[in-house]
Amino acid sequence: MEMSFQIEREKAVLVIIDVQEALVKAMDSGVVRNLIRNLQTLIAFAKEMGIPRVITEQYPRGLGMTVPEIKQELPSLPPIEKVSFSCGRVDAFNERLDRSGRRVILLTGMETHVCVLQTAALLIQKGFEVHVVADAVCSRRKLDWKIGLQWMEKKGAMISTTEIIAFQLLKEAGTEEFKRLSKLVK
């Protein structure tokens, strides 16, 4: 699939991978603060624009549940439990994507070089258009984050940021939607 330079809300799904208690504790606290703020912004945009959300948890018995700051934004969305690093190897995840009928993935979460990378690779292989939100993914080590992003870009993912995604989805200023949502990216 050729990468589009325009993200259409009607084609997009927001995927939030494994933002769980034990993983968050292992990350730099400043990075985690930014990650959570950016995820909250993306979730708010997704809710407002009718973009489906999918959330996963890697082995929650060992790594804990999704952090409360994210869970409270998605109270009625049950996380998909997994042990596979790639979400694309999990039937419930694939079924949720198939049901949405959408082919553009806004990919976020942790860790960049493990679950995010392996999910991106498999989704690209399956013909999805994958946009990895660089400031809404993280790893314990900055080098792993950086190399993970480079690896995904070489495999065909578009590397993006929260603001790029926000303004791609908004398309224009002056609308009521712009007035409500643009405050989130200032």
Secondary structure, DSSP 4 states (H G I P E B T S, - for coil): -PPPSS--GGGEEEEEE--BHHHHHTS-HHHHHHHHHHHHHHHHHHHHHT--EEEEEESHHHH-SBPHHHHTTSTT-PPEEESSSSGGG-HHHHHHHHHHT--EEEEEEE-IIIIIHHHHHHHHHTT-EEEEEEEEEE-SSHHHHHHHHHHHHHHTPEEE-HHHHHHHHH-SSSSHHHHHHGGGG-
